[in-house]
Amino acid sequence: MINTPPKISFSVQREQEYTLLEIALANPIEPNDIHHMQNLPDLVNENRASLGVILSGRGPIWLYGYLIHHYHPCMWVAVFDPKLNGAVVVQSHSEKYNAADVIPI
Amino acid sequence: MINTPPKISFSVQREQEYTLLEIALANPIEPNDIHHMQNLPDLVNENRASLGVILSGRGPIWLYGYLIHHYHPCMWVAVFDPKLNGAVVVQSHSEKYNAADVIPI
């Protein structure tokens, strides 16, 4: 039996106001690969749920959907859009940001 | 002052087990257009939150992210992927479906 590396992994950048997750995929991926992700940080356990999360990188919408829900406990979640040179807030428990705000990064 | 039509609208199909939302965009859209969407159904008010929601159509990931969070009160939310001929569940309060399940439609 061959050990295959996880097809979905992340590089994580811990900033003062947010955690940036860059998605790295070994294509093609399928939905079941969600159950074998590597380096998905546990931000609640790291005491970083009081900060935001920015998701970045190529990936199917359903993977983003899963991650957005997964990080719902965090202060806010935003999706980086290279066309906007920033991350669009999609959910927020913070008074600082509302959904649809663009955070330049 | 000219009345411009909303740039984000939806066609809605009410099925027995889920509500299918087909996104229709007048490109280009920007995050602020989230505040002026047309025909976004209020599924809680329609007593359809006990069913699932399937999102479909072309659209930026941040729009999907906003909608996925918006329909968090619903039983489950899935994203249609034409490559899979089905919708991938991204969040579920139901025992019938788990995240990463593919619902053929």
Backbone of each chain as ProteinMPNN parsed JSONL, in Angstrom:
{"seq_chain_A": "MINTPPKISFSVQREQEYTLLEIALANPIEPNDIHHMQNLPDLVNENRASLGVILSGRGPIWLYGYLIHHYHPCMWVAVFDPKLNGAVVVQSHSEKYNAADVIPI", "coords_chain_A": {"N_chain_A": [[0.846, -1.198, 0.0], [0.605, 2.115, -0.915], [1.62, 5.178, 0.431], [-0.081, 8.018, -0.219], [0.43, 11.472, -0.706], [-1.479, 14.087, 0.961], [-4.022, 15.687, -0.941], [-4.963, 18.196, -0.619], [-3.596, 20.96, 0.806], [-2.182, 23.467, 3.01], [-0.576, 26.631, 3.208], [0.343, 28.664, 5.855], [0.02, 31.874, 7.166], [0.625, 33.828, 9.828], [-0.683, 36.698, 10.8], [-0.959, 39.937, 12.464], [-3.611, 40.802, 12.61], [-5.073, 38.956, 11.291], [-5.307, 35.547, 10.024], [-3.725, 34.172, 7.3], [-4.586, 31.898, 4.885], [-3.214, 29.985, 2.466], [-4.226, 28.104, -0.149], [-3.118, 24.987, -1.341], [-3.125, 22.79, -3.97], [-2.997, 19.423, -5.134], [-3.776, 18.602, -8.106], [-5.999, 16.284, -9.868], [-8.564, 17.182, -7.539], [-11.047, 15.716, -5.386], [-14.317, 15.807, -3.807], [-14.155, 14.123, -1.536], [-11.555, 14.371, -0.667], [-11.552, 16.392, 1.126], [-11.664, 15.262, 3.6], [-9.111, 14.637, 4.199], [-7.222, 16.681, 4.67], [-4.221, 18.62, 4.849], [-2.322, 20.362, 7.274], [-4.329, 22.149, 8.022], [-5.066, 24.785, 9.965], [-5.964, 24.773, 13.419], [-7.664, 27.161, 14.529], [-9.208, 28.007, 16.657], [-8.207, 26.544, 18.786], [-5.67, 27.545, 18.769], [-6.049, 29.961, 19.874], [-6.7, 31.975, 18.083], [-9.142, 32.641, 17.109], [-10.324, 35.019, 17.625], [-9.457, 36.679, 15.763], [-9.356, 37.603, 12.232], [-9.82, 35.578, 9.226], [-8.253, 34.965, 6.188], [-8.819, 33.547, 3.096], [-7.092, 32.152, 0.384], [-6.02, 31.469, -2.97], [-6.088, 29.043, -5.723], [-8.948, 27.009, -6.185], [-11.721, 24.717, -5.978], [-15.12, 25.942, -5.765], [-16.655, 24.616, -3.884], [-14.756, 23.734, -2.069], [-13.826, 26.12, -0.961], [-16.289, 26.844, 0.14], [-16.623, 24.897, 2.117], [-14.467, 25.561, 3.798], [-15.062, 28.176, 4.551], [-17.338, 27.806, 6.089], [-16.185, 26.183, 8.036], [-14.494, 27.939, 9.383], [-16.232, 29.599, 10.611], [-16.475, 30.184, 13.433], [-14.531, 32.132, 13.761], [-13.494, 35.628, 13.941], [-13.907, 37.134, 11.594], [-14.333, 36.224, 8.127], [-12.698, 36.231, 5.054], [-12.305, 36.379, 1.474], [-9.706, 36.202, -0.726], [-9.333, 38.133, -3.622], [-7.686, 38.352, -6.517], [-8.179, 40.185, -8.543], [-9.157, 42.364, -7.253], [-7.162, 43.185, -5.67], [-7.316, 42.602, -3.001], [-9.085, 41.294, -0.106], [-12.318, 40.023, 0.14], [-14.74, 40.485, 2.537], [-16.793, 37.953, 3.777], [-18.216, 36.992, 5.889], [-18.854, 38.23, 9.161], [-18.244, 38.787, 12.575], [-17.439, 41.025, 13.662], [-17.275, 44.488, 14.601], [-15.762, 46.085, 13.119], [-15.547, 45.296, 10.451], [-17.773, 44.717, 7.737], [-19.793, 42.415, 5.834], [-18.899, 42.26, 2.419], [-17.084, 44.311, 2.545], [-13.837, 45.328, 1.439], [-10.661, 44.242, 2.122], [-7.558, 45.543, 1.825], [-4.745, 43.748, 0.778]], "CA_chain_A": [[0.0, 0.0, 0.0], [1.424, 3.324, -1.068], [1.128, 6.386, 1.102], [-0.157, 9.166, -1.117], [0.352, 12.719, 0.066], [-2.796, 14.732, 0.894], [-4.166, 16.5, -2.144], [-5.292, 19.569, -0.224], [-2.793, 21.402, 1.955], [-2.244, 24.917, 3.231], [0.503, 27.34, 3.88], [-0.348, 29.514, 6.826], [0.765, 33.072, 7.55], [-0.074, 34.365, 11.012], [-0.497, 38.146, 10.907], [-1.472, 40.485, 13.723], [-5.063, 40.97, 12.593], [-5.72, 37.825, 10.617], [-4.521, 34.402, 9.572], [-3.857, 33.989, 5.849], [-4.45, 30.503, 4.46], [-3.019, 29.811, 1.037], [-4.582, 26.733, -0.515], [-2.252, 24.334, -2.331], [-3.808, 21.578, -4.427], [-2.431, 18.489, -6.103], [-4.947, 18.302, -8.948], [-7.34, 16.759, -9.578], [-9.082, 16.799, -6.224], [-12.475, 15.404, -5.351], [-14.871, 16.236, -2.515], [-13.726, 13.278, -0.432], [-10.244, 14.824, -0.189], [-11.797, 17.288, 2.266], [-11.451, 14.519, 4.846], [-7.678, 14.317, 4.375], [-6.477, 17.912, 4.408], [-2.987, 18.736, 5.632], [-1.946, 21.688, 7.791], [-5.457, 23.052, 8.264], [-4.814, 25.19, 11.351], [-7.067, 24.814, 14.383], [-7.494, 28.537, 15.004], [-9.826, 28.119, 17.981], [-7.239, 25.976, 19.715], [-4.502, 28.446, 18.78], [-6.511, 31.267, 20.38], [-6.729, 32.974, 17.018], [-10.51, 32.819, 16.604], [-10.699, 36.423, 17.817], [-8.922, 37.396, 14.602], [-9.96, 37.22, 10.967], [-9.201, 34.559, 8.383], [-8.315, 35.232, 4.754], [-8.576, 32.367, 2.265], [-6.511, 32.552, -0.884], [-5.504, 30.387, -3.808], [-6.988, 28.351, -6.619], [-9.634, 25.872, -5.588], [-13.142, 24.693, -6.339], [-15.963, 26.738, -4.877], [-17.108, 23.814, -2.742], [-13.706, 23.701, -1.044], [-13.963, 27.401, -0.261], [-17.516, 26.792, 0.942], [-16.343, 24.096, 3.309], [-13.547, 26.29, 4.677], [-15.771, 29.341, 5.09], [-18.161, 27.306, 7.193], [-15.276, 25.661, 9.061], [-13.937, 29.044, 10.162], [-17.323, 30.443, 11.093], [-16.246, 30.725, 14.784], [-13.544, 33.226, 13.779], [-14.078, 36.975, 13.979], [-14.424, 37.36, 10.237], [-13.731, 35.402, 7.072], [-12.644, 36.96, 3.791], [-11.797, 35.62, 0.336], [-8.833, 37.043, -1.541], [-9.643, 38.211, -5.052], [-6.543, 39.069, -7.106], [-8.643, 41.3, -9.372], [-9.467, 43.499, -6.377], [-5.992, 43.415, -4.804], [-7.754, 42.575, -1.613], [-9.912, 40.172, 0.327], [-13.703, 40.445, 0.353], [-15.32, 39.902, 3.756], [-18.04, 37.245, 3.481], [-18.972, 36.91, 7.145], [-18.137, 38.995, 10.182], [-18.81, 39.05, 13.896], [-16.703, 42.191, 14.128], [-17.86, 45.789, 14.261], [-14.834, 46.782, 12.23], [-15.797, 44.919, 9.064], [-19.055, 44.148, 7.318], [-19.754, 41.651, 4.591], [-18.668, 43.018, 1.191], [-15.903, 45.179, 2.682], [-12.612, 44.804, 0.826], [-9.47, 44.49, 2.941], [-6.393, 45.504, 0.931], [-3.549, 43.017, 1.28]], "C_chain_A": [[0.882, 1.25, 0.0], [0.794, 4.482, -0.307], [1.097, 7.543, 0.112], [-0.26, 10.433, -0.28], [-1.053, 13.32, -0.042], [-2.862, 15.648, -0.316], [-4.508, 17.946, -1.836], [-4.409, 19.932, 0.967], [-2.768, 22.924, 1.976], [-0.893, 25.429, 3.672], [-0.144, 28.474, 4.669], [0.561, 30.67, 7.226], [-0.007, 33.729, 8.691], [0.259, 35.843, 11.186], [-1.172, 38.645, 12.19], [-3.002, 40.499, 13.76], [-5.794, 39.778, 11.985], [-4.73, 36.691, 10.369], [-4.784, 34.239, 8.082], [-3.599, 32.533, 5.51], [-4.346, 30.451, 2.955], [-3.249, 28.339, 0.716], [-3.583, 26.207, -1.547], [-2.878, 22.994, -2.686], [-2.896, 20.737, -5.309], [-3.61, 18.01, -6.94], [-4.888, 16.892, -9.502], [-7.76, 16.348, -8.155], [-10.558, 16.434, -6.371], [-12.995, 15.703, -3.948], [-14.354, 15.42, -1.33], [-12.357, 13.673, 0.13], [-10.363, 15.829, 0.965], [-11.494, 16.581, 3.591], [-9.976, 14.225, 5.117], [-6.825, 15.557, 4.103], [-5.272, 17.992, 5.345], [-2.738, 20.194, 6.032], [-3.109, 22.657, 7.902], [-5.359, 23.507, 9.72], [-6.095, 25.191, 12.188], [-6.997, 26.162, 15.102], [-8.166, 28.774, 16.352], [-8.814, 27.67, 19.028], [-5.983, 26.842, 19.833], [-4.83, 29.797, 19.404], [-6.443, 32.354, 19.32], [-8.134, 33.155, 16.426], [-10.998, 34.254, 16.791], [-10.156, 37.314, 16.692], [-9.679, 36.978, 13.348], [-9.213, 36.085, 10.278], [-9.342, 35.012, 6.936], [-7.942, 33.955, 4.007], [-8.099, 32.823, 0.9], [-6.089, 31.317, -1.676], [-6.56, 29.763, -4.694], [-7.654, 27.198, -5.901], [-11.081, 25.887, -5.992], [-13.983, 25.445, -5.303], [-16.412, 25.922, -3.678], [-16.031, 23.693, -1.663], [-13.72, 25.005, -0.25], [-15.185, 27.387, 0.654], [-17.307, 26.027, 2.227], [-15.495, 24.894, 4.306], [-14.223, 27.496, 5.322], [-16.655, 28.915, 6.26], [-17.28, 26.851, 8.362], [-14.763, 26.786, 9.969], [-15.002, 30.041, 10.625], [-17.105, 30.956, 12.525], [-15.286, 31.921, 14.813], [-14.234, 34.585, 13.609], [-14.65, 37.394, 12.634], [-13.703, 36.427, 9.262], [-13.797, 36.2, 5.779], [-11.987, 36.084, 2.73], [-10.966, 36.555, -0.527], [-9.247, 36.968, -3.002], [-8.543, 39.024, -5.721], [-6.973, 40.258, -7.965], [-8.887, 42.553, -8.546], [-8.263, 43.908, -5.536], [-6.377, 43.431, -3.333], [-8.645, 41.388, -1.352], [-11.306, 40.7, 0.66], [-14.261, 39.712, 1.571], [-16.64, 39.226, 3.388], [-18.862, 36.97, 4.733], [-18.158, 37.592, 8.223], [-18.933, 39.077, 11.472], [-18.223, 40.348, 14.453], [-17.448, 43.469, 13.773], [-16.992, 46.538, 13.249], [-15.148, 46.515, 10.76], [-17.207, 44.394, 8.878], [-18.836, 43.305, 6.078], [-19.686, 42.624, 3.419], [-17.558, 44.067, 1.333], [-14.698, 44.511, 2.01], [-11.424, 45.232, 1.688], [-8.261, 44.416, 2.031], [-5.28, 44.662, 1.538], [-2.532, 42.885, 0.158]], "O_chain_A": [[1.785, 1.396, 0.824], [-0.409, 4.725, -0.396], [2.146, 7.996, -0.344], [-0.957, 10.46, 0.734], [-1.746, 13.087, -1.032], [-1.881, 16.301, -0.671], [-4.362, 18.821, -2.689], [-4.47, 19.284, 2.012], [-3.275, 23.578, 1.064], [-0.162, 24.764, 4.405], [-1.06, 29.145, 4.193], [1.724, 30.469, 7.578], [-1.158, 34.133, 8.523], [1.34, 36.197, 11.657], [-1.85, 37.897, 12.894], [-3.611, 40.243, 14.799], [-7.003, 39.626, 12.16], [-3.514, 36.847, 10.486], [-5.936, 34.175, 7.654], [-2.532, 31.994, 5.806], [-5.279, 30.829, 2.246], [-2.567, 27.455, 1.233], [-3.247, 26.9, -2.508], [-3.129, 22.164, -1.812], [-2.129, 21.259, -6.118], [-4.352, 17.118, -6.529], [-3.793, 16.337, -9.599], [-7.356, 15.3, -7.651], [-11.216, 16.797, -7.346], [-12.212, 15.839, -3.008], [-14.141, 15.962, -0.245], [-12.037, 13.346, 1.273], [-9.397, 16.08, 1.685], [-11.117, 17.218, 4.574], [-9.633, 13.635, 6.141], [-5.824, 15.485, 3.389], [-5.303, 17.5, 6.473], [-2.918, 21.119, 5.239], [-2.901, 23.87, 7.879], [-5.549, 22.695, 10.626], [-7.165, 25.567, 11.711], [-6.357, 26.289, 16.146], [-7.742, 29.646, 17.109], [-8.602, 28.349, 20.033], [-5.324, 26.86, 20.872], [-3.975, 30.681, 19.455], [-6.163, 33.514, 19.624], [-8.289, 33.756, 15.363], [-11.985, 34.656, 16.175], [-10.367, 38.526, 16.677], [-10.542, 36.102, 13.4], [-8.124, 35.689, 10.693], [-10.429, 35.399, 6.506], [-6.892, 33.36, 4.251], [-8.639, 33.771, 0.329], [-5.834, 30.256, -1.106], [-7.76, 29.92, -4.467], [-7.025, 26.494, -5.111], [-11.628, 26.942, -6.315], [-13.61, 25.564, -4.136], [-16.539, 26.455, -2.576], [-16.349, 23.564, -0.481], [-13.638, 24.996, 0.979], [-15.129, 27.854, 1.792], [-17.752, 26.447, 3.295], [-15.772, 24.899, 5.505], [-13.987, 27.8, 6.491], [-16.708, 29.586, 7.29], [-17.593, 27.104, 9.525], [-14.62, 26.599, 11.177], [-14.695, 31.179, 10.981], [-17.517, 32.078, 12.819], [-15.245, 32.647, 15.806], [-15.389, 34.671, 13.193], [-15.749, 37.943, 12.557], [-12.618, 35.919, 9.543], [-14.834, 36.775, 5.449], [-11.218, 35.173, 3.04], [-11.46, 37.577, -1.003], [-9.479, 35.888, -3.547], [-8.461, 40.237, -5.528], [-6.226, 41.226, -8.104], [-8.833, 43.669, -9.064], [-8.337, 44.871, -4.773], [-5.822, 44.186, -2.534], [-8.925, 40.584, -2.241], [-11.453, 41.695, 1.37], [-14.255, 38.482, 1.63], [-17.505, 39.841, 2.765], [-20.068, 36.742, 4.648], [-16.928, 37.545, 8.211], [-20.123, 39.391, 11.473], [-18.494, 40.715, 15.597], [-18.163, 43.527, 12.773], [-17.436, 47.494, 12.612], [-15.028, 47.41, 9.923], [-17.759, 43.717, 9.746], [-17.842, 43.453, 5.367], [-20.331, 43.673, 3.426], [-17.137, 44.651, 0.334], [-14.566, 43.287, 2.017], [-11.214, 46.418, 1.946], [-7.953, 43.345, 1.509], [-4.918, 44.856, 2.698], [-1.462, 42.31, 0.359]]}, "seq_chain_B": "MINTPPKISFSVQREQEYTLLEIALANPIEPNDIHHMQNLPDLVNENRASLGVILSGRGPIWLYGYLIHHYHPCMWVAVFDPKLNGAVVVQSHSEKYNAADVIPI", "coords_chain_B": {"N_chain_B": [[-31.437, 60.924, -12.76], [-30.577, 57.624, -13.336], [-32.239, 54.545, -13.137], [-30.547, 51.711, -12.473], [-30.53, 48.255, -13.261], [-30.377, 45.591, -10.818], [-27.218, 44.011, -10.353], [-26.778, 41.479, -9.508], [-28.726, 38.699, -9.536], [-31.263, 36.157, -9.053], [-32.513, 33.021, -10.14], [-35.02, 30.938, -8.972], [-35.697, 27.705, -7.886], [-38.012, 25.709, -6.482], [-37.76, 22.807, -4.92], [-38.729, 19.535, -3.618], [-36.971, 18.643, -1.655], [-35.043, 20.514, -1.498], [-33.972, 23.939, -2.151], [-33.157, 25.391, -5.157], [-30.834, 27.679, -6.186], [-30.091, 29.662, -8.812], [-27.536, 31.574, -9.901], [-27.486, 34.724, -11.458], [-25.613, 36.96, -13.263], [-24.907, 40.351, -14.098], [-22.247, 41.204, -15.605], [-19.469, 43.551, -15.201], [-19.324, 42.58, -11.764], [-19.134, 43.994, -8.454], [-17.954, 43.85, -5.029], [-19.698, 45.495, -3.524], [-22.142, 45.251, -4.769], [-23.409, 43.19, -3.552], [-25.097, 44.268, -1.719], [-27.325, 44.918, -3.098], [-28.964, 42.872, -4.168], [-31.193, 40.956, -6.215], [-34.233, 39.187, -5.9], [-33.342, 37.37, -3.99], [-34.189, 34.686, -2.152], [-36.04, 34.631, 0.917], [-35.601, 32.222, 2.85], [-36.036, 31.315, 5.426], [-38.256, 32.748, 6.235], [-40.03, 31.762, 4.399], [-40.542, 29.32, 5.405], [-38.793, 27.34, 4.573], [-36.371, 26.675, 5.619], [-35.906, 24.275, 6.757], [-35.167, 22.646, 4.803], [-32.712, 21.809, 2.244], [-30.253, 23.88, 0.523], [-29.186, 24.572, -2.708], [-26.59, 26.036, -4.45], [-25.878, 27.505, -7.549], [-24.24, 28.245, -10.664], [-22.267, 30.724, -12.475], [-19.95, 32.735, -10.729], [-18.164, 35.002, -8.558], [-15.934, 33.742, -6.009], [-16.211, 35.035, -3.578], [-18.844, 35.893, -3.639], [-20.27, 33.494, -3.583], [-19.313, 32.728, -1.065], [-20.502, 34.627, 0.601], [-23.214, 33.953, 0.225], [-23.316, 31.319, 1.125], [-22.81, 31.65, 3.824], [-25.025, 33.239, 4.407], [-27.157, 31.467, 4.121], [-26.802, 29.78, 6.192], [-28.644, 29.137, 8.318], [-30.214, 27.206, 7.13], [-31.042, 23.71, 6.445], [-29.059, 22.258, 5.051], [-26.299, 23.229, 2.957], [-25.262, 23.292, -0.356], [-22.974, 23.221, -3.154], [-23.222, 23.46, -6.545], [-21.401, 21.563, -8.886], [-20.488, 21.414, -12.091], [-18.68, 19.618, -13.197], [-18.887, 17.413, -11.627], [-21.423, 16.59, -11.966], [-23.227, 17.103, -9.962], [-24.058, 18.353, -6.652], [-21.986, 19.597, -4.137], [-21.994, 19.069, -0.752], [-21.466, 21.547, 1.631], [-21.969, 22.457, 4.156], [-23.856, 21.141, 6.867], [-26.715, 20.536, 8.819], [-28.049, 18.283, 8.955], [-28.814, 14.79, 9.416], [-28.778, 13.247, 7.289], [-27.042, 14.095, 5.291], [-23.55, 14.697, 4.965], [-20.802, 17.036, 5.125], [-18.977, 17.258, 2.108], [-20.33, 15.218, 0.852], [-21.792, 14.257, -2.256], [-24.524, 15.356, -4.03], [-26.466, 14.091, -6.467], [-27.722, 15.916, -9.173]], "CA_chain_B": [[-30.801, 59.72, -12.202], [-31.051, 56.431, -14.041], [-32.353, 53.317, -12.352], [-29.857, 50.578, -13.081], [-31.019, 46.99, -12.701], [-29.406, 44.935, -9.932], [-26.249, 43.217, -11.11], [-26.817, 40.092, -9.024], [-30.095, 38.24, -9.317], [-31.365, 34.71, -8.889], [-33.737, 32.29, -10.461], [-35.215, 30.062, -7.812], [-36.478, 26.506, -8.166], [-38.356, 25.135, -5.17], [-37.964, 21.362, -4.996], [-39.269, 18.968, -2.381], [-35.95, 18.457, -0.634], [-34.105, 21.644, -1.476], [-34.213, 25.099, -3.004], [-32.026, 25.59, -6.074], [-30.635, 29.087, -6.553], [-29.214, 29.845, -9.959], [-27.032, 32.944, -9.871], [-27.39, 35.402, -12.76], [-24.821, 38.178, -13.065], [-24.617, 41.309, -15.156], [-20.836, 41.521, -15.354], [-18.731, 43.044, -14.053], [-19.894, 42.93, -10.467], [-18.162, 44.299, -7.418], [-18.487, 43.403, -3.736], [-20.793, 46.33, -3.038], [-23.4, 44.794, -5.375], [-24.048, 42.271, -2.59], [-26.139, 44.992, -0.977], [-28.456, 45.235, -3.99], [-29.304, 41.66, -4.909], [-32.609, 40.84, -6.549], [-34.844, 37.844, -5.837], [-32.721, 36.45, -3.039], [-35.346, 34.266, -1.359], [-35.949, 34.569, 2.377], [-36.047, 30.835, 3.042], [-36.546, 31.17, 6.795], [-39.611, 33.301, 6.211], [-40.858, 30.869, 3.56], [-40.567, 28.001, 6.061], [-38.002, 26.361, 3.815], [-35.053, 26.495, 6.242], [-35.763, 22.862, 7.138], [-34.703, 21.96, 3.597], [-31.387, 22.204, 1.807], [-30.082, 24.925, -0.492], [-28.113, 24.332, -3.68], [-26.174, 27.235, -5.179], [-25.367, 27.131, -8.864], [-24.015, 29.347, -11.598], [-20.993, 31.432, -12.452], [-19.901, 33.851, -9.787], [-16.908, 35.021, -7.806], [-15.964, 32.917, -4.799], [-16.702, 35.81, -2.437], [-20.311, 35.908, -3.679], [-20.655, 32.199, -3.019], [-19.036, 32.747, 0.372], [-21.561, 35.408, 1.25], [-24.486, 33.209, 0.172], [-23.184, 30.138, 1.989], [-23.028, 32.117, 5.192], [-26.403, 33.748, 4.491], [-28.098, 30.352, 4.248], [-26.373, 28.921, 7.297], [-29.758, 28.575, 9.09], [-30.91, 26.122, 6.41], [-30.65, 22.354, 6.862], [-27.727, 22.041, 4.478], [-25.976, 24.077, 1.814], [-24.383, 22.588, -1.294], [-22.52, 24.001, -4.307], [-23.249, 22.633, -7.764], [-20.164, 21.518, -9.663], [-20.851, 20.723, -13.328], [-17.751, 18.511, -13.457], [-19.294, 16.255, -10.817], [-22.852, 16.341, -12.199], [-23.902, 17.096, -8.669], [-23.791, 19.46, -5.74], [-21.164, 19.166, -3.011], [-22.457, 19.625, 0.525], [-20.38, 22.25, 2.326], [-22.338, 22.507, 5.579], [-25.09, 20.371, 7.058], [-27.266, 20.233, 10.143], [-28.889, 17.108, 8.735], [-28.136, 13.498, 9.576], [-28.792, 12.564, 5.99], [-25.887, 14.488, 4.496], [-22.367, 15.266, 5.607], [-19.93, 17.816, 4.242], [-18.248, 16.516, 1.07], [-21.242, 14.352, 0.096], [-22.215, 14.795, -3.553], [-25.939, 15.098, -4.302], [-26.647, 14.143, -7.929], [-28.909, 16.656, -9.643]], "C_chain_B": [[-31.413, 58.474, -12.842], [-31.128, 55.256, -13.061], [-31.639, 52.19, -13.061], [-30.381, 49.289, -12.456], [-29.962, 46.379, -11.783], [-28.479, 44.042, -10.742], [-26.221, 41.757, -10.677], [-28.285, 39.72, -8.822], [-30.118, 36.716, -9.338], [-32.619, 34.193, -9.561], [-33.832, 31.149, -9.457], [-36.131, 28.903, -8.2], [-36.754, 25.815, -6.827], [-38.698, 23.654, -5.32], [-38.411, 20.835, -3.64], [-38.213, 18.936, -1.267], [-35.005, 19.658, -0.505], [-34.624, 22.797, -2.323], [-32.967, 25.298, -3.861], [-31.964, 27.059, -6.469], [-29.637, 29.171, -7.69], [-28.828, 31.326, -9.995], [-27.001, 33.509, -11.29], [-26.709, 36.749, -12.54], [-24.835, 39.053, -14.308], [-23.199, 41.798, -14.899], [-20.503, 42.941, -15.753], [-19.444, 43.415, -12.75], [-18.772, 43.288, -9.509], [-18.792, 43.975, -6.057], [-19.694, 44.206, -3.268], [-22.155, 45.928, -3.621], [-24.12, 43.762, -4.5], [-25.205, 42.96, -1.87], [-27.37, 45.284, -1.839], [-28.843, 44.012, -4.818], [-30.814, 41.57, -5.106], [-33.051, 39.376, -6.474], [-34.106, 36.869, -4.94], [-33.825, 35.975, -2.095], [-35.052, 34.232, 0.146], [-36.49, 33.201, 2.802], [-36.53, 30.564, 4.459], [-38.003, 31.617, 6.829], [-40.576, 32.441, 5.383], [-41.057, 29.498, 4.201], [-39.841, 26.94, 5.242], [-36.595, 26.182, 4.402], [-34.839, 25.053, 6.69], [-35.333, 22.001, 5.946], [-33.276, 22.401, 3.276], [-31.425, 23.358, 0.815], [-28.953, 24.49, -1.419], [-27.851, 25.621, -4.444], [-25.534, 26.798, -6.491], [-25.113, 28.378, -9.696], [-22.644, 29.969, -11.447], [-21.047, 32.557, -11.445], [-18.593, 33.828, -9.036], [-17.051, 34.248, -6.49], [-16.505, 33.718, -3.625], [-18.216, 35.911, -2.455], [-20.86, 34.591, -3.132], [-20.446, 32.187, -1.5], [-20.105, 33.492, 1.142], [-22.854, 34.595, 1.326], [-24.457, 31.982, 1.089], [-23.403, 30.543, 3.441], [-24.482, 32.563, 5.393], [-27.393, 32.614, 4.749], [-27.668, 29.337, 5.307], [-27.54, 28.379, 8.129], [-30.45, 27.382, 8.405], [-30.294, 24.76, 6.76], [-29.296, 21.964, 6.307], [-27.546, 23.0, 3.304], [-24.994, 23.309, 0.935], [-24.097, 23.483, -2.486], [-22.486, 23.083, -5.52], [-21.916, 22.729, -8.481], [-20.454, 20.733, -10.932], [-19.927, 19.547, -13.647], [-18.166, 17.234, -12.73], [-20.738, 15.848, -11.091], [-23.633, 16.297, -10.884], [-23.479, 18.28, -7.829], [-23.052, 18.918, -4.514], [-21.65, 19.866, -1.744], [-21.278, 20.293, 1.227], [-20.701, 22.489, 3.798], [-23.678, 21.803, 5.727], [-25.451, 20.261, 8.53], [-28.057, 18.931, 10.095], [-28.096, 15.837, 9.003], [-28.012, 12.787, 8.24], [-27.525, 12.863, 5.183], [-24.764, 15.012, 5.383], [-21.627, 16.138, 4.6], [-19.145, 16.861, 3.355], [-19.123, 15.482, 0.36], [-21.614, 15.039, -1.219], [-23.659, 14.376, -3.809], [-26.134, 15.194, -5.813], [-27.878, 14.979, -8.285], [-28.862, 16.803, -11.161]], "O_chain_B": [[-32.633, 58.314, -12.872], [-30.213, 55.014, -12.275], [-32.067, 51.755, -14.13], [-30.645, 49.242, -11.254], [-28.771, 46.63, -11.963], [-28.904, 43.397, -11.7], [-25.701, 40.9, -11.392], [-28.993, 40.349, -8.036], [-29.104, 36.072, -9.61], [-33.66, 34.851, -9.551], [-32.841, 30.489, -9.145], [-37.202, 29.105, -8.771], [-35.829, 25.392, -6.134], [-39.781, 23.296, -5.783], [-38.468, 21.569, -2.653], [-38.519, 19.169, -0.097], [-34.27, 19.787, 0.474], [-35.571, 22.656, -3.095], [-31.853, 25.364, -3.342], [-32.92, 27.609, -7.015], [-28.475, 28.792, -7.54], [-29.682, 32.206, -10.105], [-26.54, 32.843, -12.216], [-27.163, 37.568, -11.742], [-24.781, 38.555, -15.433], [-22.975, 42.691, -14.081], [-21.208, 43.504, -16.591], [-20.092, 44.458, -12.667], [-17.613, 42.934, -9.724], [-20.011, 43.843, -5.947], [-20.617, 43.647, -2.675], [-23.196, 46.228, -3.036], [-25.307, 43.499, -4.694], [-26.171, 42.313, -1.464], [-28.351, 45.841, -1.347], [-29.027, 44.112, -6.031], [-31.599, 42.04, -4.283], [-32.35, 38.467, -6.917], [-34.232, 35.656, -5.114], [-34.349, 36.77, -1.315], [-33.963, 33.853, 0.576], [-37.68, 33.047, 3.077], [-37.352, 29.672, 4.67], [-38.865, 30.936, 7.386], [-41.779, 32.406, 5.643], [-41.673, 28.615, 3.603], [-40.24, 25.775, 5.229], [-35.724, 25.602, 3.752], [-33.709, 24.654, 6.972], [-35.161, 20.788, 6.07], [-32.711, 23.259, 3.954], [-32.487, 23.756, 0.336], [-27.885, 24.087, -0.957], [-28.764, 26.221, -5.01], [-24.753, 25.848, -6.535], [-25.701, 29.433, -9.455], [-21.953, 29.777, -10.446], [-22.058, 33.248, -11.317], [-17.974, 32.775, -8.884], [-18.146, 34.122, -5.941], [-17.184, 33.163, -2.761], [-18.83, 36.005, -1.392], [-21.791, 34.577, -2.327], [-21.292, 31.7, -0.749], [-20.556, 33.048, 2.198], [-23.509, 34.556, 2.367], [-25.448, 31.655, 1.741], [-24.098, 29.857, 4.19], [-25.085, 32.291, 6.431], [-28.351, 32.778, 5.504], [-28.117, 28.191, 5.31], [-27.447, 27.252, 8.615], [-31.189, 26.639, 9.051], [-29.187, 24.675, 7.292], [-28.471, 21.398, 7.024], [-28.514, 23.508, 2.738], [-24.015, 22.748, 1.426], [-24.871, 24.388, -2.796], [-21.805, 22.057, -5.518], [-21.366, 23.815, -8.666], [-20.647, 19.519, -10.875], [-20.345, 18.587, -14.294], [-17.842, 16.126, -13.156], [-21.228, 14.876, -10.518], [-24.587, 15.532, -10.74], [-22.655, 19.097, -8.239], [-23.449, 17.908, -3.933], [-21.707, 21.094, -1.678], [-20.222, 19.684, 1.399], [-19.793, 22.703, 4.602], [-24.525, 21.857, 4.836], [-24.614, 19.937, 9.373], [-28.664, 18.529, 11.088], [-26.876, 15.802, 8.843], [-27.234, 11.845, 8.09], [-27.003, 11.995, 4.483], [-24.993, 15.671, 6.397], [-21.8, 16.0, 3.389], [-18.706, 15.797, 3.794], [-18.696, 14.92, -0.648], [-21.735, 16.263, -1.274], [-23.979, 13.187, -3.807], [-25.982, 16.274, -6.382], [-28.958, 14.756, -7.739], [-29.766, 17.393, -11.752]]}, "name": "protein", "num_of_chains": 2, "seq": "MINTPPKISFSVQREQEYTLLEIALANPIEPNDIHHMQNLPDLVNENRASLGVILSGRGPIWLYGYLIHHYHPCMWVAVFDPKLNGAVVVQSHSEKYNAADVIPIMINTPPKISFSVQREQEYTLLEIALANPIEPNDIHHMQNLPDLVNENRASLGVILSGRGPIWLYGYLIHHYHPCMWVAVFDPKLNGAVVVQSHSEKYNAADVIPI"}
